[in-house]
Amino acid sequence: MLAVLDRRLKFWHVCVMVAAALAWFAGMTLATQAALPGVGLFRCPIGLCFGYYAPVELQATLTRVGKEGRQFLAQTLLPLDTVLPALLAAALILVIAWFSRARGVAAVPLGHGARTALLSVPLLYCLADYAENWALAEALSVFPEIPYRLARRASVLTAAKSQLVTAAIGIALALALTAWGRAYQHSRRNTAS
């Protein structure tokens, strides 16, 4: 599979996928900020959350956003968030694949095993994000009687999603910066010769 990807993948594919993921994320962020002005997307329990949150935080947040906010979450944000994990995972996979290929000046040649391990991180993020969305949809459907176990599961999945997406972005950035650094050194050596 990686051999086929290496043969067919072009840099413009990577750019288009990254742009699509960023545009989708920006659209979701703007829509959420307009619909839920008092709720931050980058803190617990909705959004990025690196540690676990207490089950009462989910209950408190869903209470604070009110009925219209819960409807927005269930009918707009969660459906939109069925696209983002796949788009973001695909973008990160293409970035990692592009910058870890065996050939190319702007690349960090890695072995098959290392590449497979690095490429699994965005896939795991995607699965965790979908599982988190499922748990949040369940919580919204039973609100205000959210069982402790459901809120705890949502918390664990939010933390896992947040940690995995951060790791995947870190891997992609590290590979890209290292590859560009190698390309810069290569061009300096060629001009010095």
C-alpha positions in Angstrom: 0.0 0.0 0.0 2.8 2.4 0.9 4.6 1.6 -2.4 1.4 2.5 -4.4 1.0 5.7 -2.3 4.6 6.7 -2.9 4.3 6.2 -6.7 1.1 8.2 -7.1 1.3 10.8 -4.4 2.1 14.3 -5.5 2.8 17.4 -3.4 -0.2 19.1 -4.7 -2.4 16.2 -3.3 -0.9 16.9 0.1 -1.6 20.7 -0.2 -5.2 20.2 -1.3 -6.0 17.8 1.5 -4.4 20.0 4.1 -6.3 23.0 2.8 -9.6 21.1 2.8 -9.1 19.9 6.4 -8.1 23.4 7.6 -11.1 25.0 5.7 -13.5 22.5 7.2 -12.1 23.0 10.7 -12.3 26.8 10.3 -16.0 26.6 9.1 -16.9 24.4 12.0 -15.1 26.8 14.4 -16.9 29.9 13.1 -20.3 28.1 13.1 -19.8 27.0 16.7 -18.6 30.3 17.9 -21.6 32.0 16.3 -24.0 29.4 17.8 -22.3 29.0 21.2 -20.5 32.2 22.0 -19.8 31.3 25.6 -18.3 27.9 25.0 -14.7 27.6 24.0 -13.8 24.9 21.5 -10.3 24.5 22.9 -11.1 23.4 26.4 -12.9 20.7 28.2 -15.4 19.1 27.7 -16.1 20.2 24.1 -13.0 20.3 21.9 -9.4 19.7 22.8 -8.9 18.3 26.3 -5.6 16.6 27.1 -6.6 15.3 30.5 -9.8 13.8 31.7 -12.7 16.0 32.8 -15.1 15.2 35.6 -18.4 13.8 34.4 -20.2 16.8 36.1 -18.3 19.1 33.7 -20.2 17.5 30.7 -23.5 17.9 32.5 -22.7 21.5 33.5 -21.6 22.5 30.0 -24.7 21.0 28.3 -26.8 22.8 30.9 -25.0 26.1 30.3 -25.5 26.0 26.5 -29.2 25.6 26.9 -31.7 23.8 24.7 -30.8 25.7 21.5 -27.1 25.0 22.1 -27.8 21.3 22.7 -29.8 21.2 19.5 -27.0 22.9 17.6 -24.5 20.3 19.0 -26.7 17.4 18.1 -28.1 18.6 14.7 -25.2 20.7 13.3 -21.9 20.2 15.1 -21.9 16.4 15.4 -23.0 15.9 11.8 -20.3 18.3 10.6 -17.8 16.5 12.8 -18.4 13.3 10.9 -16.3 14.8 8.1 -13.5 16.5 10.0 -11.9 13.4 11.6 -11.6 11.7 8.2 -10.4 14.8 6.4 -7.8 15.6 9.1 -6.6 12.0 9.3 -6.2 11.9 5.5 -4.3 15.2 5.5 -2.0 14.0 8.2 -1.5 10.6 6.6 -0.5 12.3 3.3 1.8 14.8 5.0 3.5 11.9 6.9 3.7 9.7 3.8 5.1 12.5 1.6 7.8 13.6 4.0 8.9 10.1 5.0 9.2 8.7 1.5 12.5 7.0 0.5 13.3 9.3 -2.4 13.2 13.0 -2.7 15.3 15.9 -1.6 12.7 17.2 0.8 12.2 13.8 2.6 13.2 12.0 5.7 13.7 8.4 4.4 12.2 6.0 6.9 11.8 2.2 6.9 8.5 0.5 6.2 7.9 -0.4 9.8 8.6 3.2 11.1 6.4 4.7 8.5 3.6 2.3 9.2 3.8 3.1 13.0 3.8 6.8 12.3 0.9 6.5 9.9 -1.2 4.6 12.4 -1.3 7.6 14.8 -3.7 9.7 12.6 -5.8 6.6 12.0 -6.1 6.0 15.8 -7.0 9.7 16.2 -9.8 9.3 13.7 -11.2 6.3 15.5 -11.0 8.0 18.9 -12.7 11.1 17.5 -15.6 9.1 16.0 -16.0 7.2 19.3 -16.0 10.5 21.2 -18.7 11.9 18.8 -20.8 8.7 19.4 -20.5 9.1 23.2 -21.4 12.8 23.0 -24.4 12.0 20.8 -25.6 9.5 23.4 -25.1 12.0 26.2 -27.1 14.6 24.3 -29.9 12.1 23.6 -30.3 11.2 27.3 -29.7 14.7 28.7 -30.2 15.7 31.6 -29.9 12.1 32.9 -26.4 11.4 31.6 -25.2 8.2 33.3 -21.8 8.5 35.1 -20.3 5.7 32.9 -21.3 7.5 29.7 -19.9 10.8 30.8 -16.7 9.0 31.9 -16.4 7.3 28.6 -16.8 10.6 26.8 -14.1 12.1 28.9 -11.7 9.3 28.2 -12.4 9.4 24.5 -12.0 13.2 24.4 -8.6 12.9 26.1 -7.5 10.1 23.8 -8.6 12.1 20.7 -6.9 15.2 21.9 -3.6 13.4 22.7 -3.6 11.4 19.4 -4.4 14.4 17.2 -1.7 16.4 18.9 0.8 13.6 18.4 -0.1 13.2 14.7 0.2 16.9 14.1 3.6 16.9 15.9 4.8 13.9 13.8 3.7 15.6 10.6 5.4 18.9 11.5 8.6 17.3 12.7 8.9 15.4 9.4 8.1 18.4 7.3 10.6 20.7 9.2 13.3 18.0 9.1 12.7 17.3 5.4 12.8 21.0 4.5 16.0 21.4 6.6 17.6 18.5 4.7 16.5 20.1 1.4 18.0 23.5 2.5 21.3 21.8 3.5 21.3 20.0 0.2 20.8 23.2 -1.8 23.5 25.0 0.1 26.0 22.1 -0.5 25.2 22.2 -4.3 25.6 26.0 -4.5 28.9 25.8 -2.6 30.3 23.2 -5.0 
